[in-house]
């Protein structure tokens, strides 16, 4: 076997392990399925300001689960795909809440200062970044992967929940031929149309609860 083959095989196994891990939630947890009311929550952003979902009543809200150490997150940020999606949200006056549910005791945990610095480096667009280190918000929404996306309408109902796009890959080259489900959902929902794909299976690294 060639060295390049072995390297590719190792990377494939690494990404498979990253994306296929399982997270078990307590019975009765609200998974925020499309058509259901979005679970309310309160968090503190990376600047120390407290906020809640209720603060955005009457507005469109996007939720993004993130972990800067995840190869799938890197794919969408280093390529600019996530920022492009965030810009569409900002142009449509959609509030974008970025949530890191990594447990504080995990090696991939980022402090508020570190998350703020990472978002600045990535040039994230219009995000309210918050840590959910006890995992309460992530579990309430059934967040299992990073990235994972949710779109909530002004009435507080979930209209999209799932992957950012249609190709389950960590390769940035796949972005151009993928359907960006989050962009599609915002385009359709904000124009008053039903969301054609309201739910998809999210892919990425497991949330490190």
VMD Tcl script that draws the C-alpha trace (Angstrom):
set ca {
  {0.00 0.00 0.00}
  {1.23 3.50 -0.80}
  {1.80 6.16 1.81}
  {-0.86 8.40 0.20}
  {-3.41 5.59 0.31}
  {-2.74 4.98 3.99}
  {-3.07 8.68 4.75}
  {-6.39 8.88 2.90}
  {-7.62 5.78 4.73}
  {-6.64 7.24 8.11}
  {-8.40 10.53 7.34}
  {-11.55 8.70 6.23}
  {-11.64 6.68 9.45}
  {-11.01 9.81 11.51}
  {-13.90 11.66 9.89}
  {-16.17 8.62 10.14}
  {-15.53 8.43 13.85}
  {-16.14 12.15 14.14}
  {-19.50 12.02 12.39}
  {-20.92 8.70 13.47}
  {-20.62 8.93 17.25}
  {-23.87 8.69 19.16}
  {-25.42 10.97 21.73}
  {-28.20 9.68 23.97}
  {-30.80 12.11 25.30}
  {-33.16 11.60 28.24}
  {-36.63 10.38 27.32}
  {-39.17 13.10 26.66}
  {-36.64 15.64 25.39}
  {-38.05 18.08 22.84}
  {-36.12 17.63 19.62}
  {-37.49 20.79 17.99}
  {-39.03 19.09 14.98}
  {-40.41 21.28 12.18}
  {-43.91 22.45 13.05}
  {-43.25 22.39 16.80}
  {-42.69 25.37 19.06}
  {-39.01 26.11 19.55}
  {-37.89 25.38 23.12}
  {-37.23 28.61 24.96}
  {-33.78 29.22 26.41}
  {-31.56 31.78 28.09}
  {-27.82 32.10 27.46}
  {-24.98 34.56 27.90}
  {-23.04 35.73 24.85}
  {-19.25 35.83 24.66}
  {-19.22 39.46 25.78}
  {-21.09 38.56 28.99}
  {-24.53 39.85 27.93}
  {-27.51 37.68 28.91}
  {-30.23 37.08 26.33}
  {-33.10 34.71 25.71}
  {-35.04 33.41 22.74}
  {-38.00 35.45 23.98}
  {-35.99 38.61 23.34}
  {-36.40 37.91 19.62}
  {-40.15 37.34 19.69}
  {-41.67 38.39 16.37}
  {-38.39 37.93 14.48}
  {-36.84 35.18 12.44}
  {-34.09 33.34 14.33}
  {-31.38 30.98 13.08}
  {-29.50 28.65 15.42}
  {-26.12 27.16 14.54}
  {-24.31 24.55 16.64}
  {-20.55 24.98 16.36}
  {-17.22 23.52 17.50}
  {-14.11 25.19 16.04}
  {-12.12 21.94 16.37}
  {-14.51 19.96 14.15}
  {-13.29 19.26 10.57}
  {-16.83 19.71 9.24}
  {-17.11 23.13 10.91}
  {-13.72 24.05 9.47}
  {-14.97 23.02 6.03}
  {-17.83 25.51 6.13}
  {-15.94 28.34 7.83}
  {-12.58 28.15 6.08}
  {-14.37 28.04 2.71}
  {-16.61 31.01 3.62}
  {-19.78 28.96 3.16}
  {-21.05 29.51 6.69}
  {-20.29 33.23 6.51}
  {-22.18 33.44 3.20}
  {-25.16 31.77 4.86}
  {-24.88 34.15 7.82}
  {-24.78 37.13 5.45}
  {-27.99 36.01 3.77}
  {-29.55 35.82 7.22}
  {-28.28 39.29 8.14}
  {-29.59 40.73 4.86}
  {-32.99 39.23 5.68}
  {-32.92 40.58 9.27}
  {-32.69 37.06 10.67}
  {-31.13 36.89 14.15}
  {-28.25 34.40 14.07}
  {-27.41 32.65 17.35}
  {-24.27 30.52 17.31}
  {-24.18 27.94 20.12}
  {-21.19 25.95 21.36}
  {-22.46 23.12 23.59}
  {-19.03 21.62 24.29}
  {-18.69 20.61 27.93}
  {-16.31 22.78 29.96}
  {-14.30 19.69 30.95}
  {-13.72 18.55 27.38}
  {-10.37 19.16 25.67}
  {-12.14 20.95 22.79}
  {-13.87 23.46 25.08}
  {-13.39 27.11 24.15}
  {-13.78 29.96 26.62}
  {-15.94 32.98 25.72}
  {-12.75 34.91 24.93}
  {-11.47 32.12 22.68}
  {-14.81 31.84 20.84}
  {-14.91 35.59 20.30}
  {-11.36 35.53 18.93}
  {-12.17 32.59 16.64}
  {-15.27 34.31 15.26}
  {-13.21 37.43 14.60}
  {-10.58 35.35 12.81}
  {-13.25 33.59 10.74}
  {-15.01 36.91 10.04}
  {-18.34 35.48 11.12}
  {-21.22 37.70 9.99}
  {-23.66 39.13 12.53}
  {-23.60 36.25 15.00}
  {-24.60 36.27 18.63}
  {-22.12 33.70 19.94}
  {-22.90 31.86 23.16}
  {-21.63 28.93 25.20}
  {-23.96 26.18 26.39}
  {-21.38 24.26 28.41}
  {-23.98 22.44 30.53}
  {-25.63 21.21 27.33}
  {-29.17 22.18 28.32}
  {-29.97 24.09 25.15}
  {-28.31 21.56 22.88}
  {-30.24 18.70 24.44}
  {-33.51 20.66 24.30}
  {-33.05 21.00 20.55}
  {-31.72 17.49 19.99}
  {-28.42 18.90 18.71}
  {-26.16 15.97 17.90}
  {-23.62 17.35 15.44}
  {-21.56 20.36 14.57}
  {-22.67 22.04 12.47}
  {-26.42 21.66 13.00}
  {-28.97 24.26 11.94}
  {-32.43 25.43 13.04}
  {-34.67 28.15 11.59}
  {-37.46 29.58 13.74}
  {-40.24 31.80 12.41}
  {-41.57 34.97 14.10}
  {-44.33 32.95 15.77}
  {-41.73 30.79 17.50}
  {-42.25 27.69 15.36}
  {-39.41 25.61 13.94}
  {-39.56 25.62 10.13}
  {-36.22 23.95 9.41}
  {-33.97 21.62 11.40}
  {-31.00 19.65 10.15}
  {-27.82 19.85 8.11}
  {-26.46 22.99 6.52}
  {-26.37 21.28 3.14}
  {-27.01 18.10 1.20}
  {-23.55 16.53 0.89}
  {-22.29 14.71 3.97}
  {-18.61 15.47 3.56}
  {-15.72 17.35 5.16}
  {-14.33 18.23 1.72}
  {-14.78 21.93 0.81}
  {-14.81 20.95 -2.87}
  {-18.29 19.45 -2.33}
  {-19.87 22.76 -1.28}
  {-20.34 24.10 -4.81}
  {-22.49 21.15 -5.89}
  {-24.45 20.80 -2.64}
  {-27.87 22.27 -1.90}
  {-27.52 24.69 1.01}
  {-30.63 23.70 2.96}
  {-30.37 26.63 5.35}
  {-30.15 29.22 2.57}
  {-33.01 27.49 0.76}
  {-35.16 27.45 3.90}
  {-34.56 31.16 4.55}
  {-35.27 32.11 0.94}
  {-38.53 30.18 0.88}
  {-39.77 30.96 4.38}
  {-39.01 34.68 4.31}
  {-40.87 35.00 1.00}
  {-43.94 33.35 2.53}
  {-43.51 29.97 0.85}
  {-43.53 26.57 2.57}
  {-40.04 25.23 3.21}
  {-39.56 22.48 0.62}
  {-37.06 20.58 2.78}
  {-38.07 21.30 6.38}
  {-35.95 18.56 7.91}
  {-32.74 16.72 7.06}
  {-30.28 14.47 8.85}
  {-27.47 16.64 10.25}
  {-23.89 15.54 9.73}
  {-20.61 16.46 11.35}
  {-18.77 15.80 14.59}
  {-20.76 14.75 17.63}
  {-21.55 17.51 20.10}
  {-19.13 17.07 23.00}
  {-21.62 17.07 25.88}
}
mol new
graphics top color blue
foreach p $ca { graphics top sphere $p radius 0.5 }
foreach p [lrange $ca 0 end-1] q [lrange $ca 1 end] { graphics top cylinder $p $q radius 0.2 }
display resetview
